[in-house]
Amino acid sequence: MASEPPNLTLGEALRQAIRFLSEHGIESPRLTAEVLLSRALGRDRVYLYAHPEAPLPELAWIHFGRWLHERTQGKPLQYITREQEFYGRRFAVAPGVLIPRPETELIVELALRNEATTLLDIGTGSGILAITLALEWERPAVATDLSAEALQIARANAAALGAPVQFVQADLAAAFAGHSFGAIVTNPPYVPAGDGPGLQREVRDWEPPTALFSGPDGLDHYRRLEPLCRRLLRPGGWLLGEFGYGQAAAIAELFRGWREVELHADLAGTPRVLAART
């Protein structure tokens, strides 16, 4: 694909790219090609179909060809475009942070059922939960991550979106001993270590392992979080945390001593988010 001369129209380039991606087994080849070509042009996707006879500029072709090759090597589309939408906002992402997933929006939806309160986001990654809730609640939040690279991305997202979030580099929430919060949200690593070979290559080969894996059964982080969050939450405070497929029973047992424990399913009907109250 990248060896073709840069004398194509947009329509021809798009058709060739769709065929190229399809031949390499890439999921959603048309959407992928549209996103990458429109980004190379600095236009929206509608422009591609409104101007199919327009010539493809050489510089755009260079970027487009490189990005197509990267995608066929398994690099996630979000890492190529360096962005992902979450709860109606665009967030910058990079290989140093987990790519935001639509199912994580369930944490936001559940949080917004409660009154605005002092919020701690543990393991913030790109900052999606802390930033979204700080903006929706219109009040400051605090977020932690062990990764300096993740915090750099999260701070940039907060600055771009105008969110009042304080970011702290820490292992879980070790920096907040003696503090108390009304709410804690978290999307910790929860993939069992042995499941790595079975993951999609886009996840296995590109997303940060420290944001994915958590011991033999995927619950090592939750075993540390349960007593920590119990100490950090003031009476009546609540915790919302995402967990993985098949972990519902173990999560419910781990938080059995809390005053209220509910497990909420995602749109596919899979238990996905723990809601626990002290």
N, C-alpha and C positions, 0 to 999 in steps of 0.2 A: 504493500500500500504506500509506504513512505517513499518508494523509488519512482512513483509516477511523476511526470513533469507537472509543474504548477500552472497548467493552462486549462484547468477545468472550470466549469460553471458550478455554482453552489449546488444545484440540483444533481449534477453528475458526481460531485464530491460526496454528497450525502448518500447517494445510492451505492457508490463504491464502498464507502465506510460501513454501511449497514451490511453489505455482503461480506466484507472483510471480518467484521466482528462476529457475524453468524458462523462463518467458517471456523472461527476459533472458539466457538461454543460460549460466547459471552451472553449472559442473560440480558434481556431487553435491549437488543442491538440498535433498534431505531431510536429509542429514547436516549441511549448513550451517545450515539452519533450526533443527534440533534443538540444535546447539551454541550458536547465538546466543540462542535463546529460553531455554534452560536457564541461560545466563550472565546474561541479563537478570533472571531470577527468583532467581538465587543457589541454584539446585537442580541435581541431576544429571539426565541425560537420561531416566533411568527414570521420574522424577517426572512427566514430560509424559504418559506413557502410563498411569501409575497414576491420574492425576487429570485426565482430558481435559475434565471438566465444570467444573473450577475456573475462576473468573473471572480474566481477565488484569488485574493491577493497572495503573493508569494510568501510574505511573512506569516500570514494566517495559516497557509498550508504547512509551513515548517512546524508551527506549534501543533496544529491539528494532527499531523502525521506522527509526531513524537508522542502525543497523548494517546493516540490510538494504539501505538505499540506498547506503551506502559499498561494500558488497560488489558491487552491480550496477555501480558505477563502476570496478571492477577492484581495489579495495583487497584484498590477501590476507587470508584469514580469520585468519591468525596475527597480523597487525598490528592487527586489530580486537579479538581476544581478548587480545592482548599476551602470548601464551605459545605455546610449542611443546614437545612431548615429545621427548627425545633420550636414548636408552639407558636408558629407564625412569624418567627424571627430568624434571620440568617446569622449563623455562628461560624467563625473561622475554625477549621480543624486541620490537623497535620498528623503525621505518623506517630507523634509523641502522645496522642490522646485517643481515647476510644471514640469511634464515630457515633454520634447520637442516634438512638433508635426511636421509632414512633411509639413503641410500647412504654418507653420511659415517661412519655407525656402523662400517663396515668398517675404518676406521683404528683405532678402539678395539679391535675384535676382534683385529686383527693385532698391535697393541701388547701386548695382554694375553697373547700367546703368549710374550713375553719377560719376563725378570725385571724387577722394579721398579728404576728407575734415575733419575738426575737428568734431568729433562725440561724442554725448551723448546718452547713452542707459538708459532709465528710467524704473525702475522695472526689473532689469536684470535677476533675478532668478539664474539659473545655469550659466549665463554668455554667453549663446550661441550666441546672436546677436553681442554684443560688441567684443567678442573674434574672431568670424568668420570674421567680417568686419575688425578688426585690422590686422588680418593675411592676408586677401585677399588684403587689401589696403596697407599693409606694413607700417602702421603708427599708432601712439598711439591713444587710445580712452579712454573715461571716462564713468563709469557706476555707477548707484545708485540702492539701494534697501533698504527698511525699515527693512528687516529681517537680523539680524546678522548671523543666520544659513545659509541663502541663500548666503550671501556674503562670508562666509567661503568656501562653495562649489565652488562658482564662482572663488575665488582666487586660489583654488587648480586646477581648470580646466585651468586657464590662465597660471599658473606655469607649468603644465604638457605639455601644447601645445606651450609654449614659446610666448605667446601673450602679447604685451605691453599695458595692460589695467590697469587704476587706478580705484579702487573701493571705493565708498564713501557711508556710511550709511546715508540715508536721506529719508524723506517723499517726494516722487516724485523727485523733483530737487530743494528743498528749499535751499540746500547748495550752489547753483550756482547763486544766485541773483547778478546781475551786470556783469555776464559773457555772452559771446555770442558764438554760435556754428554755423557751416555750415550745420549740419544735426542732427536730433534727430530720433531715432528709439525706439519703445516701443511695448510691448505685455502686456497691462495692464489687470487686471481683467475685464471681461465684461459679465459674466453670471448673469441674473436677480436673485435676492435673492430667489424668489418663485419657481425657476426651480430646486432647489436642489433635491427634492424627485425623480424627473424624470431622473436624471443623472445616468449613469452606476455606479454600486457600486464601481468599481475600482477608479472612479473619486470622487464620493460623499464621500466615506468612507476613502480614503487614501490621496488624493492630498490636499494641504493646502488651506483652505477656503479663506484666505486672497489673494491668487493668482487667485481665481475663481470668487468670487461674488462682484458686484459693484452696490448695491442699487436696488430699485424695477424694473427698466428697464435695468439694467446692464451698464448704461452709466454715473454713478456718477464720475468715474475716468476721463472719457473723458471731462466732464464738468469742471473739475479742470485743465486738461491738456491743453485745448484749449487756454486760456489766458496765461498760464505759458509758453507754447511752443512759442507762438507769441512773448513774451518778450525775450525769450532766443535765438531765431533764428535771425541771422543777415539778412539784406535785401537779398532776393533771396534764403535764406535757405529753407530746406525742411524737412518735417515730414513724417515718415512712421509708421503706427500703425495698428495692427490687431484688428478686431472687429468680432462680432458674427452674427449668422444667423438671418435674419430679422431686422438688425439694420442699414442697408445701408441708408435708407431715413433719419433717425434721425441723423446719422453721417454727411451726406451731409449738412443737415440744420445747424448743430452745427458749421460747418466750412465754412459756406456760405460766410463769409466776407474775406476769404483768396484769394490771387491773383489767384491761380490755385488749383483746387480740383478734384482729380480723384479717383475712386473706382475700384480696380482690383480684378478680380475673381480668385479663386483657380482652381485646375485641375478639380474639380467637377462642375465648373461653378457657384459657390456660391460667391457673393461679400465678400471679406475677408480682404483686406488691403486698408487703406486710404493713399493716397499720396497727400499731401498738400504743397503748396509753399507760402512763405510770399511775 
